């Protein structure tokens, strides 16, 4: 599994690092009243080897709405979440989408974690989050997202949908 570590469980304002501690993604959601927008950035390889400053490209945005469908913006398109990653199941704790690879996937919003599986007959688990621990019992650790290497070519989509479903899960937990 490819394991990402989150600087905080507040996924709308987080730094996401790889196993070597290098920043790969970061999210930023400025505070404002009304509609808030999370911008998702991905590290951009530097063409100048002497320039060690991290540079980022915007890979997408999530415009959060309380009473209407939130919106994803990526690849020059804007799509309502109710169309791109609609709610499924009796309690609405499942979100389904079709990946860039053309395969169906399903995020399950469990009590303390989110789990991504193929939404086919196999229901093969391909990603799972884990919560941070304080270290009272066991070792202290930060929140993580472990993703199957087979999804590496669509990692931007995995990260963007993870941020969306984890924010939904946390809202339900805090309600």
Secondary structure, DSSP 8 states (H G I E B T S, - for coil): -EEEEES-S-GGG-EEE-TTS-EEEEEE----SS-EEEEEEEEE--S-TT--S-EEEEEEEEEE-SSS--EEEETTEEEEHHHHS-EESTTS-EEEEE-TTS-EEEEEE-SS-EEEEESSSS--EEEEEE--B-SSSS--B--EEEE-GGGGGGHHHHHHHHHHHHHHHHHHHH-
